[in-house]
Amino acid sequence: MDANGVTLGLAFLWSFLVALFAVPSVIYIAHLKNMLDQPNKRTVHALLTPRLGGVAIFAGFMSALTIFANLGNGVQALLAGCIVLFFVGLKDDLVSISASKKLVGQLLATGIVMFMADVRVTSFQGIFGIHALPVSFSYAFTFLVITGITNAVNLIDGLDGLAGSVVIIIVGTFGFYFYRYGGQDFGNYVFVAVCVIGGILGFLRYNFHKATIFMGDTGSLVCGFIVSVLTVQFIEMGLRTGQPFGSANPAVAAGILFVPLFDTLRVFTVRVLKGTSPFTPDKNHIHHRILAMGFQQISTVLLLVLLNLVVILFVINFATHGNTVLIAVLLSFSLALSVFLGTYRSRSAEQRVAS
C-alpha cells in the first residue's frame, strides 16, 4: 500500500472512531435537555428520539478531513459550505426554521463553492446537443443541481439507516473513481468521500432499526451538500480528463444518484398533479410506498440500497451507449417504477387497511 493509501486509511479510521464515540454523548445530552423528535402523522418512529446524529457525523468528517487531506481544488470551500449548512441544520433540529431560511443557507453554501472555488457544471457534454454553457447559465444551473441534490438527500431521510446507507453507496462510488482517475485536479476528493463514509458508518451503529438517534437536518443537509459537490466534480472530471466515462459522466452521475433523485422528482410531480404545493410534506415517498406494500423497515432499506446498486451497475456497464440512451432508459424505468409504486398493494397491506 502506498503512502496515499495509508493516509486514506487513517482518515477513515479517525472519522469513524470520532463519530462512533461521539454519538452516545449526543444521545445523553439530547435526552438530558429534552431535545427529542416528536412522532407525528408523517413519521414512522413511535418513540421520542434524538435527531442530532449529524453532529457526530460532522465532527468525524470535519476533523479527519482537516488533519489528513489536501484542502486544495475546492475542498476548502466545500468545508466552508458544510459549516454553514451544519449550523442551519442544527438550528432546524433544535427549534425548527422555515424552508425559506434553509434555502438561504443553501444559497450561501452553494455560492461559496461556486464563486470561491469555481465548482460548477460548465458543459452539458452533448445532452440535447448542448456542450459549453454560458457562464451565467452555468452558475444558475449549478445552483439548481447543488440545492436539488442536497434536498433530495434530505427528503430520503425517512427510515432508520436509509439516508446513511444510500449516501455511503453514492459517495463510495464517486470516491472510487476520484481515487482511480482524479489526478492532481480531482484526486483529493477521495478524502472527502472516505471521511464522510467513516463518519456515517460510526453513526449507523446507532441508527439502524430500532434507531436510538436520527441524522436530523444537521446530518442530511451536510451529507446532501457533500454528495452534490462530488457530483459536480465527477461530471467535470469526465469533461476535463475524459475519465472514467468521458462525455457519459452526467448520465452515469444521475444513475449513481438514482434513489434520492427518483424519490424527489416523483413526490414533487405527484403533489403538483394533486394541486398541492410540491413542498407540502406527506407520506408518499418511495420508502412510505414500499412500507405500504407490507415490507418492514429493515427490508425496505435493504431493498432501496439494492435498487440503487443495480442502477449504478447498469449505468457503469452501459456507459458506452452515451448520455441520450442512458437518460432515456432511466426515465423509462422511473416511469414504470412510479406507476408500480402508485398501484401495487400486497395482501397483507390490504388486510391491515381493511382491519
Beta strands, then each sheet from edge to edge (+ up, - down):
strand 1: 36-37
strand 2: 49-50
sheet 1: 1+ 2-
end
